[in-house]
């Protein structure tokens, strides 16, 4: 079996969102959760627990997003007249 892109799902404090998914995507998430559970030995991973790490992985590997994010942070850091604590808030 090939190695999945996600590893063990961390157990941290979630933020609740309500979303609608096409049934096919939900079925794929269920299947992915089963495969990930077998691969990591953590048991079946519920679809809701997969979405956050999948989105994080997607954003971390999106070069255009990373470039945009860096430019935004540099722009905020360069704003004159604001204390540094306000720039990062």
Phi, psi and omega per residue, in radians:
X1 nan 2.408 3.132
X2 -1.328 2.719 -3.112
X3 -1.313 2.279 3.107
X4 -1.313 2.728 -3.119
X5 -1.246 -0.476 3.123
X6 -1.654 2.570 3.053
X7 -1.857 -2.652 3.132
X8 -1.042 2.374 -3.128
X9 -1.457 2.106 3.136
X10 -1.207 2.634 3.137
X11 -1.809 1.536 3.117
X12 -2.101 3.071 -3.065
X13 -1.212 2.056 -3.100
X14 -1.476 2.809 2.966
X15 -1.928 2.220 -3.037
X16 -1.389 2.247 3.044
X17 -2.254 2.638 3.025
X18 -2.006 2.142 3.137
X19 -2.324 2.791 3.031
X20 -1.975 2.318 3.119
X21 -2.110 2.568 2.989
X22 -1.075 2.578 -3.109
X23 -0.990 -0.646 -3.129
X24 -1.114 -0.685 3.116
X25 -1.189 -0.703 3.105
X26 -1.069 -0.758 3.107
X27 -1.064 -0.725 3.119
X28 -1.147 -0.665 3.091
X29 -1.119 -0.716 3.092
X30 -1.064 -0.818 3.139
X31 -1.106 -0.716 3.122
X32 -1.123 -0.752 3.112
X33 -1.051 -0.683 3.076
X34 -1.136 -0.806 -3.137
X35 -1.127 -0.751 3.138
X36 -1.124 -0.710 3.097
X37 -1.062 -0.729 3.102
X38 -1.137 -0.746 -3.065
X39 -1.224 -0.671 -3.068
X40 -1.667 -0.231 -3.132
X41 1.316 0.283 -3.126
X42 -1.718 0.194 -3.122
X43 1.436 -3.141 -3.111
X44 -1.112 2.285 3.108
X45 -1.744 2.157 -3.113
X46 -1.199 2.568 -3.116
X47 -0.926 -0.688 -3.120
X48 -1.076 -0.526 3.133
X49 -1.366 -0.303 -3.113
X50 -1.464 -0.553 -2.955
X51 -1.076 -0.811 3.139
X52 -1.038 -0.947 3.118
X53 -1.078 -0.590 3.101
X54 -1.162 -0.752 3.108
X55 -1.147 -0.711 3.115
X56 -1.068 -0.765 3.134
X57 -1.118 -0.754 3.118
X58 -1.035 -0.844 -3.114
X59 -1.172 -0.620 3.139
X60 -1.164 -0.456 -3.109
X61 -1.801 0.079 3.121
X62 -1.580 1.794 -3.059
X63 -1.075 -0.692 -3.137
X64 -1.128 -0.691 3.099
X65 -1.134 -0.768 3.139
X66 -1.069 -0.735 3.132
X67 -1.125 -0.770 3.115
X68 -1.098 -0.743 -3.126
X69 -1.114 -0.770 3.106
X70 -1.072 -0.774 3.139
X71 -1.075 -0.690 3.118
X72 -1.123 -0.774 3.138
X73 -1.143 -0.700 3.105
X74 -1.134 -0.737 3.123
X75 -1.067 -0.769 3.128
X76 -1.147 -0.666 -3.127
X77 -1.197 -0.455 -3.092
X78 -1.545 -0.041 -3.123
X79 -1.190 2.058 -3.125
X80 -1.324 2.654 3.010
X81 1.513 -0.135 3.141
X82 -1.843 2.386 3.019
X83 -1.086 2.579 -3.082
X84 -0.963 -0.603 -3.132
X85 -1.125 -0.551 3.089
X86 -1.344 -0.490 -3.111
X87 -1.196 -0.584 -3.080
X88 -1.627 -0.104 -3.098
X89 -1.322 nan nan
